[in-house]
Amino acid sequence: MRADFRSCCCFYNAAFHIVKVQQRNTCSTPFFLREFNRVKNIDNYRIKSQILARKAYE
C-alpha cells in the first residue's frame, strides 16, 4: 500500500514539474500567475500531509 502511494507521488511530481515548466514558458498573464499560485499551494499542502503521514508512521 505504501509503495503504491509513493510511486503515485513520483508520477505526480513529474506531472507537476511539467506543468510548472509549461507555465514558466507561457506569458505571465494574471490567469497563469493565479493558476501557478494555486498549484504552489497544492504542492505545499502535499508536502505538509507527507510530513504528517511520516510522523504518524513513527
mmCIF file of the N, C-alpha and C atoms, coordinates in Angstrom:
data_MODEL
# 
_entry.id   MODEL 
# 
loop_
_atom_site.group_PDB 
_atom_site.id 
_atom_site.type_symbol 
_atom_site.label_atom_id 
_atom_site.label_alt_id 
_atom_site.label_comp_id 
_atom_site.label_asym_id 
_atom_site.label_entity_id 
_atom_site.label_seq_id 
_atom_site.pdbx_PDB_ins_code 
_atom_site.Cartn_x 
_atom_site.Cartn_y 
_atom_site.Cartn_z 
_atom_site.occupancy 
_atom_site.B_iso_or_equiv 
_atom_site.pdbx_formal_charge 
_atom_site.auth_seq_id 
_atom_site.auth_comp_id 
_atom_site.auth_asym_id 
_atom_site.auth_atom_id 
_atom_site.pdbx_PDB_model_num 
ATOM 1   N N  . MET A 1 1  ? 0.841  -1.204 0.000   1.00 0.00 ? 1  MET A N  1 
ATOM 2   C CA . MET A 1 1  ? 0.000  0.000  0.000   1.00 0.00 ? 1  MET A CA 1 
ATOM 3   C C  . MET A 1 1  ? 0.874  1.252  0.000   1.00 0.00 ? 1  MET A C  1 
ATOM 4   N N  . ARG A 1 2  ? 1.845  1.294  0.909   1.00 0.00 ? 2  ARG A N  1 
ATOM 5   C CA . ARG A 1 2  ? 2.708  2.484  0.993   1.00 0.00 ? 2  ARG A CA 1 
ATOM 6   C C  . ARG A 1 2  ? 3.565  2.634  -0.259  1.00 0.00 ? 2  ARG A C  1 
ATOM 7   N N  . ALA A 1 3  ? 4.030  1.516  -0.816  1.00 0.00 ? 3  ALA A N  1 
ATOM 8   C CA . ALA A 1 3  ? 4.859  1.566  -2.026  1.00 0.00 ? 3  ALA A CA 1 
ATOM 9   C C  . ALA A 1 3  ? 4.044  2.131  -3.191  1.00 0.00 ? 3  ALA A C  1 
ATOM 10  N N  . ASP A 1 4  ? 2.796  1.693  -3.314  1.00 0.00 ? 4  ASP A N  1 
ATOM 11  C CA . ASP A 1 4  ? 1.921  2.201  -4.374  1.00 0.00 ? 4  ASP A CA 1 
ATOM 12  C C  . ASP A 1 4  ? 1.753  3.704  -4.229  1.00 0.00 ? 4  ASP A C  1 
ATOM 13  N N  . PHE A 1 5  ? 1.556  4.136  -3.013  1.00 0.00 ? 5  PHE A N  1 
ATOM 14  C CA . PHE A 1 5  ? 1.350  5.556  -2.735  1.00 0.00 ? 5  PHE A CA 1 
ATOM 15  C C  . PHE A 1 5  ? 2.587  6.355  -3.147  1.00 0.00 ? 5  PHE A C  1 
ATOM 16  N N  . ARG A 1 6  ? 3.752  5.815  -2.844  1.00 0.00 ? 6  ARG A N  1 
ATOM 17  C CA . ARG A 1 6  ? 4.999  6.514  -3.146  1.00 0.00 ? 6  ARG A CA 1 
ATOM 18  C C  . ARG A 1 6  ? 5.210  6.621  -4.653  1.00 0.00 ? 6  ARG A C  1 
ATOM 19  N N  . SER A 1 7  ? 4.970  5.535  -5.384  1.00 0.00 ? 7  SER A N  1 
ATOM 20  C CA . SER A 1 7  ? 5.160  5.563  -6.836  1.00 0.00 ? 7  SER A CA 1 
ATOM 21  C C  . SER A 1 7  ? 4.154  6.520  -7.476  1.00 0.00 ? 7  SER A C  1 
ATOM 22  N N  . CYS A 1 8  ? 2.964  6.576  -6.902  1.00 0.00 ? 8  CYS A N  1 
ATOM 23  C CA . CYS A 1 8  ? 1.946  7.513  -7.375  1.00 0.00 ? 8  CYS A CA 1 
ATOM 24  C C  . CYS A 1 8  ? 2.461  8.936  -7.189  1.00 0.00 ? 8  CYS A C  1 
ATOM 25  N N  . CYS A 1 9  ? 3.090  9.203  -6.063  1.00 0.00 ? 9  CYS A N  1 
ATOM 26  C CA . CYS A 1 9  ? 3.630  10.531 -5.768  1.00 0.00 ? 9  CYS A CA 1 
ATOM 27  C C  . CYS A 1 9  ? 4.728  10.907 -6.749  1.00 0.00 ? 9  CYS A C  1 
ATOM 28  N N  . CYS A 1 10 ? 5.550  9.935  -7.123  1.00 0.00 ? 10 CYS A N  1 
ATOM 29  C CA . CYS A 1 10 ? 6.637  10.210 -8.065  1.00 0.00 ? 10 CYS A CA 1 
ATOM 30  C C  . CYS A 1 10 ? 6.065  10.657 -9.401  1.00 0.00 ? 10 CYS A C  1 
ATOM 31  N N  . PHE A 1 11 ? 5.062  9.947  -9.870  1.00 0.00 ? 11 PHE A N  1 
ATOM 32  C CA . PHE A 1 11 ? 4.422  10.316 -11.135 1.00 0.00 ? 11 PHE A CA 1 
ATOM 33  C C  . PHE A 1 11 ? 3.800  11.700 -11.008 1.00 0.00 ? 11 PHE A C  1 
ATOM 34  N N  . TYR A 1 12 ? 3.163  11.937 -9.877  1.00 0.00 ? 12 TYR A N  1 
ATOM 35  C CA . TYR A 1 12 ? 2.503  13.215 -9.601  1.00 0.00 ? 12 TYR A CA 1 
ATOM 36  C C  . TYR A 1 12 ? 3.530  14.350 -9.637  1.00 0.00 ? 12 TYR A C  1 
ATOM 37  N N  . ASN A 1 13 ? 4.689  14.111 -9.042  1.00 0.00 ? 13 ASN A N  1 
ATOM 38  C CA . ASN A 1 13 ? 5.768  15.107 -9.041  1.00 0.00 ? 13 ASN A CA 1 
ATOM 39  C C  . ASN A 1 13 ? 6.223  15.427 -10.451 1.00 0.00 ? 13 ASN A C  1 
ATOM 40  N N  . ALA A 1 14 ? 6.387  14.395 -11.278 1.00 0.00 ? 14 ALA A N  1 
ATOM 41  C CA . ALA A 1 14 ? 6.837  14.583 -12.656 1.00 0.00 ? 14 ALA A CA 1 
ATOM 42  C C  . ALA A 1 14 ? 5.820  15.404 -13.434 1.00 0.00 ? 14 ALA A C  1 
ATOM 43  N N  . ALA A 1 15 ? 4.556  15.061 -13.284 1.00 0.00 ? 15 ALA A N  1 
ATOM 44  C CA . ALA A 1 15 ? 3.488  15.787 -13.977 1.00 0.00 ? 15 ALA A CA 1 
ATOM 45  C C  . ALA A 1 15 ? 3.466  17.237 -13.504 1.00 0.00 ? 15 ALA A C  1 
ATOM 46  N N  . PHE A 1 16 ? 3.661  17.418 -12.219 1.00 0.00 ? 16 PHE A N  1 
ATOM 47  C CA . PHE A 1 16 ? 3.674  18.750 -11.615 1.00 0.00 ? 16 PHE A CA 1 
ATOM 48  C C  . PHE A 1 16 ? 4.776  19.602 -12.202 1.00 0.00 ? 16 PHE A C  1 
ATOM 49  N N  . HIS A 1 17 ? 5.958  19.002 -12.312 1.00 0.00 ? 17 HIS A N  1 
ATOM 50  C CA . HIS A 1 17 ? 7.129  19.714 -12.820 1.00 0.00 ? 17 HIS A CA 1 
ATOM 51  C C  . HIS A 1 17 ? 6.882  20.166 -14.257 1.00 0.00 ? 17 HIS A C  1 
ATOM 52  N N  . ILE A 1 18 ? 6.300  19.292 -15.068 1.00 0.00 ? 18 ILE A N  1 
ATOM 53  C CA . ILE A 1 18 ? 5.997  19.618 -16.466 1.00 0.00 ? 18 ILE A CA 1 
ATOM 54  C C  . ILE A 1 18 ? 5.046  20.811 -16.527 1.00 0.00 ? 18 ILE A C  1 
ATOM 55  N N  . VAL A 1 19 ? 4.024  20.794 -15.695 1.00 0.00 ? 19 VAL A N  1 
ATOM 56  C CA . VAL A 1 19 ? 3.052  21.892 -15.668 1.00 0.00 ? 19 VAL A CA 1 
ATOM 57  C C  . VAL A 1 19 ? 3.752  23.200 -15.313 1.00 0.00 ? 19 VAL A C  1 
ATOM 58  N N  . LYS A 1 20 ? 4.623  23.151 -14.307 1.00 0.00 ? 20 LYS A N  1 
ATOM 59  C CA . LYS A 1 20 ? 5.329  24.365 -13.877 1.00 0.00 ? 20 LYS A CA 1 
ATOM 60  C C  . LYS A 1 20 ? 6.208  24.915 -14.993 1.00 0.00 ? 20 LYS A C  1 
ATOM 61  N N  . VAL A 1 21 ? 6.917  24.035 -15.689 1.00 0.00 ? 21 VAL A N  1 
ATOM 62  C CA . VAL A 1 21 ? 7.798  24.464 -16.780 1.00 0.00 ? 21 VAL A CA 1 
ATOM 63  C C  . VAL A 1 21 ? 6.968  25.080 -17.902 1.00 0.00 ? 21 VAL A C  1 
ATOM 64  N N  . GLN A 1 22 ? 5.862  24.445 -18.241 1.00 0.00 ? 22 GLN A N  1 
ATOM 65  C CA . GLN A 1 22 ? 4.981  24.969 -19.288 1.00 0.00 ? 22 GLN A CA 1 
ATOM 66  C C  . GLN A 1 22 ? 4.488  26.354 -18.906 1.00 0.00 ? 22 GLN A C  1 
ATOM 67  N N  . GLN A 1 23 ? 4.120  26.530 -17.655 1.00 0.00 ? 23 GLN A N  1 
ATOM 68  C CA . GLN A 1 23 ? 3.596  27.823 -17.208 1.00 0.00 ? 23 GLN A CA 1 
ATOM 69  C C  . GLN A 1 23 ? 4.685  28.884 -17.229 1.00 0.00 ? 23 GLN A C  1 
ATOM 70  N N  . ARG A 1 24 ? 5.904  28.492 -16.929 1.00 0.00 ? 24 ARG A N  1 
ATOM 71  C CA . ARG A 1 24 ? 7.009  29.442 -16.922 1.00 0.00 ? 24 ARG A CA 1 
ATOM 72  C C  . ARG A 1 24 ? 7.287  29.919 -18.352 1.00 0.00 ? 24 ARG A C  1 
ATOM 73  N N  . ASN A 1 25 ? 7.056  29.030 -19.319 1.00 0.00 ? 25 ASN A N  1 
ATOM 74  C CA . ASN A 1 25 ? 7.331  29.368 -20.716 1.00 0.00 ? 25 ASN A CA 1 
ATOM 75  C C  . ASN A 1 25 ? 6.233  30.215 -21.347 1.00 0.00 ? 25 ASN A C  1 
ATOM 76  N N  . THR A 1 26 ? 5.042  30.164 -20.801 1.00 0.00 ? 26 THR A N  1 
ATOM 77  C CA . THR A 1 26 ? 3.956  30.979 -21.350 1.00 0.00 ? 26 THR A CA 1 
ATOM 78  C C  . THR A 1 26 ? 4.074  32.385 -20.792 1.00 0.00 ? 26 THR A C  1 
ATOM 79  N N  . CYS A 1 27 ? 3.425  33.329 -21.455 1.00 0.00 ? 27 CYS A N  1 
ATOM 80  C CA . CYS A 1 27 ? 3.489  34.706 -20.967 1.00 0.00 ? 27 CYS A CA 1 
ATOM 81  C C  . CYS A 1 27 ? 2.779  34.791 -19.611 1.00 0.00 ? 27 CYS A C  1 
ATOM 82  N N  . SER A 1 28 ? 3.286  35.633 -18.748 1.00 0.00 ? 28 SER A N  1 
ATOM 83  C CA . SER A 1 28 ? 2.776  35.715 -17.377 1.00 0.00 ? 28 SER A CA 1 
ATOM 84  C C  . SER A 1 28 ? 1.515  36.568 -17.291 1.00 0.00 ? 28 SER A C  1 
ATOM 85  N N  . THR A 1 29 ? 0.452  36.056 -17.848 1.00 0.00 ? 29 THR A N  1 
ATOM 86  C CA . THR A 1 29 ? -0.833 36.745 -17.731 1.00 0.00 ? 29 THR A CA 1 
ATOM 87  C C  . THR A 1 29 ? -1.367 36.515 -16.321 1.00 0.00 ? 29 THR A C  1 
ATOM 88  N N  . PRO A 1 30 ? -2.255 37.373 -15.839 1.00 0.00 ? 30 PRO A N  1 
ATOM 89  C CA . PRO A 1 30 ? -2.827 37.186 -14.494 1.00 0.00 ? 30 PRO A CA 1 
ATOM 90  C C  . PRO A 1 30 ? -3.411 35.789 -14.299 1.00 0.00 ? 30 PRO A C  1 
ATOM 91  N N  . PHE A 1 31 ? -4.019 35.248 -15.353 1.00 0.00 ? 31 PHE A N  1 
ATOM 92  C CA . PHE A 1 31 ? -4.602 33.906 -15.228 1.00 0.00 ? 31 PHE A CA 1 
ATOM 93  C C  . PHE A 1 31 ? -3.522 32.880 -14.896 1.00 0.00 ? 31 PHE A C  1 
ATOM 94  N N  . PHE A 1 32 ? -2.419 32.936 -15.633 1.00 0.00 ? 32 PHE A N  1 
ATOM 95  C CA . PHE A 1 32 ? -1.350 31.962 -15.406 1.00 0.00 ? 32 PHE A CA 1 
ATOM 96  C C  . PHE A 1 32 ? -0.714 32.153 -14.036 1.00 0.00 ? 32 PHE A C  1 
ATOM 97  N N  . LEU A 1 33 ? -0.563 33.405 -13.626 1.00 0.00 ? 33 LEU A N  1 
ATOM 98  C CA . LEU A 1 33 ? 0.002  33.666 -12.299 1.00 0.00 ? 33 LEU A CA 1 
ATOM 99  C C  . LEU A 1 33 ? -0.903 33.107 -11.207 1.00 0.00 ? 33 LEU A C  1 
ATOM 100 N N  . ARG A 1 34 ? -2.201 33.319 -11.363 1.00 0.00 ? 34 ARG A N  1 
ATOM 101 C CA . ARG A 1 34 ? -3.159 32.820 -10.372 1.00 0.00 ? 34 ARG A CA 1 
ATOM 102 C C  . ARG A 1 34 ? -3.121 31.293 -10.346 1.00 0.00 ? 34 ARG A C  1 
ATOM 103 N N  . GLU A 1 35 ? -3.067 30.708 -11.522 1.00 0.00 ? 35 GLU A N  1 
ATOM 104 C CA . GLU A 1 35 ? -3.039 29.249 -11.647 1.00 0.00 ? 35 GLU A CA 1 
ATOM 105 C C  . GLU A 1 35 ? -1.759 28.704 -10.999 1.00 0.00 ? 35 GLU A C  1 
ATOM 106 N N  . PHE A 1 36 ? -0.654 29.376 -11.242 1.00 0.00 ? 36 PHE A N  1 
ATOM 107 C CA . PHE A 1 36 ? 0.636  28.942 -10.698 1.00 0.00 ? 36 PHE A CA 1 
ATOM 108 C C  . PHE A 1 36 ? 0.618  28.985 -9.172  1.00 0.00 ? 36 PHE A C  1 
ATOM 109 N N  . ASN A 1 37 ? 0.037  30.041 -8.609  1.00 0.00 ? 37 ASN A N  1 
ATOM 110 C CA . ASN A 1 37 ? -0.067 30.150 -7.150  1.00 0.00 ? 37 ASN A CA 1 
ATOM 111 C C  . ASN A 1 37 ? -0.925 29.034 -6.576  1.00 0.00 ? 37 ASN A C  1 
ATOM 112 N N  . ARG A 1 38 ? -2.001 28.690 -7.281  1.00 0.00 ? 38 ARG A N  1 
ATOM 113 C CA . ARG A 1 38 ? -2.883 27.618 -6.829  1.00 0.00 ? 38 ARG A CA 1 
ATOM 114 C C  . ARG A 1 38 ? -2.106 26.301 -6.806  1.00 0.00 ? 38 ARG A C  1 
ATOM 115 N N  . VAL A 1 39 ? -1.319 26.066 -7.842  1.00 0.00 ? 39 VAL A N  1 
ATOM 116 C CA . VAL A 1 39 ? -0.511 24.849 -7.928  1.00 0.00 ? 39 VAL A CA 1 
ATOM 117 C C  . VAL A 1 39 ? 0.494  24.804 -6.778  1.00 0.00 ? 39 VAL A C  1 
ATOM 118 N N  . LYS A 1 40 ? 1.100  25.960 -6.486  1.00 0.00 ? 40 LYS A N  1 
ATOM 119 C CA . LYS A 1 40 ? 2.079  26.037 -5.404  1.00 0.00 ? 40 LYS A CA 1 
ATOM 120 C C  . LYS A 1 40 ? 1.428  25.689 -4.069  1.00 0.00 ? 40 LYS A C  1 
ATOM 121 N N  . ASN A 1 41 ? 0.212  26.164 -3.852  1.00 0.00 ? 41 ASN A N  1 
ATOM 122 C CA . ASN A 1 41 ? -0.499 25.868 -2.606  1.00 0.00 ? 41 ASN A CA 1 
ATOM 123 C C  . ASN A 1 41 ? -0.768 24.379 -2.474  1.00 0.00 ? 41 ASN A C  1 
ATOM 124 N N  . ILE A 1 42 ? -1.151 23.746 -3.581  1.00 0.00 ? 42 ILE A N  1 
ATOM 125 C CA . ILE A 1 42 ? -1.401 22.299 -3.562  1.00 0.00 ? 42 ILE A CA 1 
ATOM 126 C C  . ILE A 1 42 ? -0.103 21.577 -3.217  1.00 0.00 ? 42 ILE A C  1 
ATOM 127 N N  . ASP A 1 43 ? 1.001  22.039 -3.792  1.00 0.00 ? 43 ASP A N  1 
ATOM 128 C CA . ASP A 1 43 ? 2.315  21.457 -3.536  1.00 0.00 ? 43 ASP A CA 1 
ATOM 129 C C  . ASP A 1 43 ? 2.646  21.540 -2.052  1.00 0.00 ? 43 ASP A C  1 
ATOM 130 N N  . ASN A 1 44 ? 2.460  22.713 -1.447  1.00 0.00 ? 44 ASN A N  1 
ATOM 131 C CA . ASN A 1 44 ? 2.732  22.912 -0.021  1.00 0.00 ? 44 ASN A CA 1 
ATOM 132 C C  . ASN A 1 44 ? 1.866  21.990 0.823   1.00 0.00 ? 44 ASN A C  1 
ATOM 133 N N  . TYR A 1 45 ? 0.599  21.879 0.453   1.00 0.00 ? 45 TYR A N  1 
ATOM 134 C CA . TYR A 1 45 ? -0.326 21.024 1.191   1.00 0.00 ? 45 TYR A CA 1 
ATOM 135 C C  . TYR A 1 45 ? 0.131  19.574 1.124   1.00 0.00 ? 45 TYR A C  1 
ATOM 136 N N  . ARG A 1 46 ? 0.578  19.146 -0.067  1.00 0.00 ? 46 ARG A N  1 
ATOM 137 C CA . ARG A 1 46 ? 1.022  17.768 -0.261  1.00 0.00 ? 46 ARG A CA 1 
ATOM 138 C C  . ARG A 1 46 ? 2.244  17.482 0.600   1.00 0.00 ? 46 ARG A C  1 
ATOM 139 N N  . ILE A 1 47 ? 3.183  18.433 0.650   1.00 0.00 ? 47 ILE A N  1 
ATOM 140 C CA . ILE A 1 47 ? 4.397  18.259 1.455   1.00 0.00 ? 47 ILE A CA 1 
ATOM 141 C C  . ILE A 1 47 ? 4.033  18.161 2.934   1.00 0.00 ? 47 ILE A C  1 
ATOM 142 N N  . LYS A 1 48 ? 3.146  19.038 3.389   1.00 0.00 ? 48 LYS A N  1 
ATOM 143 C CA . LYS A 1 48 ? 2.728  19.018 4.798   1.00 0.00 ? 48 LYS A CA 1 
ATOM 144 C C  . LYS A 1 48 ? 2.045  17.703 5.144   1.00 0.00 ? 48 LYS A C  1 
ATOM 145 N N  . SER A 1 49 ? 1.195  17.221 4.248   1.00 0.00 ? 49 SER A N  1 
ATOM 146 C CA . SER A 1 49 ? 0.490  15.968 4.527   1.00 0.00 ? 49 SER A CA 1 
ATOM 147 C C  . SER A 1 49 ? 1.468  14.799 4.541   1.00 0.00 ? 49 SER A C  1 
ATOM 148 N N  . GLN A 1 50 ? 2.523  14.854 3.721   1.00 0.00 ? 50 GLN A N  1 
ATOM 149 C CA . GLN A 1 50 ? 3.543  13.797 3.737   1.00 0.00 ? 50 GLN A CA 1 
ATOM 150 C C  . GLN A 1 50 ? 4.285  13.795 5.069   1.00 0.00 ? 50 GLN A C  1 
ATOM 151 N N  . ILE A 1 51 ? 4.613  14.987 5.564   1.00 0.00 ? 51 ILE A N  1 
ATOM 152 C CA . ILE A 1 51 ? 5.315  15.096 6.848   1.00 0.00 ? 51 ILE A CA 1 
ATOM 153 C C  . ILE A 1 51 ? 4.439  14.537 7.967   1.00 0.00 ? 51 ILE A C  1 
ATOM 154 N N  . LEU A 1 52 ? 3.159  14.886 7.939   1.00 0.00 ? 52 LEU A N  1 
ATOM 155 C CA . LEU A 1 52 ? 2.228  14.374 8.952   1.00 0.00 ? 52 LEU A CA 1 
ATOM 156 C C  . LEU A 1 52 ? 2.120  12.859 8.865   1.00 0.00 ? 52 LEU A C  1 
ATOM 157 N N  . ALA A 1 53 ? 2.056  12.338 7.643   1.00 0.00 ? 53 ALA A N  1 
ATOM 158 C CA . ALA A 1 53 ? 1.959  10.888 7.449   1.00 0.00 ? 53 ALA A CA 1 
ATOM 159 C C  . ALA A 1 53 ? 3.212  10.206 7.990   1.00 0.00 ? 53 ALA A C  1 
ATOM 160 N N  . ARG A 1 54 ? 4.362  10.802 7.752   1.00 0.00 ? 54 ARG A N  1 
ATOM 161 C CA . ARG A 1 54 ? 5.625  10.238 8.224   1.00 0.00 ? 54 ARG A CA 1 
ATOM 162 C C  . ARG A 1 54 ? 5.644  10.191 9.748   1.00 0.00 ? 54 ARG A C  1 
ATOM 163 N N  . LYS A 1 55 ? 5.175  11.260 10.382  1.00 0.00 ? 55 LYS A N  1 
ATOM 164 C CA . LYS A 1 55 ? 5.129  11.309 11.848  1.00 0.00 ? 55 LYS A CA 1 
ATOM 165 C C  . LYS A 1 55 ? 4.171  10.251 12.387  1.00 0.00 ? 55 LYS A C  1 
ATOM 166 N N  . ALA A 1 56 ? 3.078  10.037 11.678  1.00 0.00 ? 56 ALA A N  1 
ATOM 167 C CA . ALA A 1 56 ? 2.089  9.048  12.113  1.00 0.00 ? 56 ALA A CA 1 
ATOM 168 C C  . ALA A 1 56 ? 2.680  7.643  12.055  1.00 0.00 ? 56 ALA A C  1 
ATOM 169 N N  . TYR A 1 57 ? 3.572  7.389  11.079  1.00 0.00 ? 57 TYR A N  1 
ATOM 170 C CA . TYR A 1 57 ? 4.174  6.053  10.940  1.00 0.00 ? 57 TYR A CA 1 
ATOM 171 C C  . TYR A 1 57 ? 5.223  5.799  12.015  1.00 0.00 ? 57 TYR A C  1 
ATOM 172 N N  . GLU A 1 58 ? 5.843  6.852  12.524  1.00 0.00 ? 58 GLU A N  1 
ATOM 173 C CA . GLU A 1 58 ? 6.919  6.675  13.514  1.00 0.00 ? 58 GLU A CA 1 
ATOM 174 C C  . GLU A 1 58 ? 6.400  6.189  14.857  1.00 0.00 ? 58 GLU A C  1 
# 
